[in-house]
């Protein structure tokens, strides 16, 4: 399972604003230690894909949060599926998703 550095940034931000920051950090650290977890940095080829994807989404009139465009670009570059409740991922051309119950 790939965990993009952008996702880590979003998690750290969300944890800092919540009232369970330390517990959430411990859970995240335990999750990242599980076998098969890989933190994925943002190489230049992903930045190029980000730019192309952002232009394509604008042309389609599909506004997507900036960090999610980065996550989609990493997913496309690595051939990974995105696990998320955010519906815009499933509407983003070239992105593979794993259905998640939104409830």
Secondary structure, DSSP 8 states (H G I E B T S, - for coil): -EEEHHHHHHHHHHHHHSS-HHHHHHHHHHHHHSTT-EEE---HHHHHHHHHHHHHHHHTT----HHHHHHHHHHHHHT-EEE-S-THHHHSTT-EEE-----
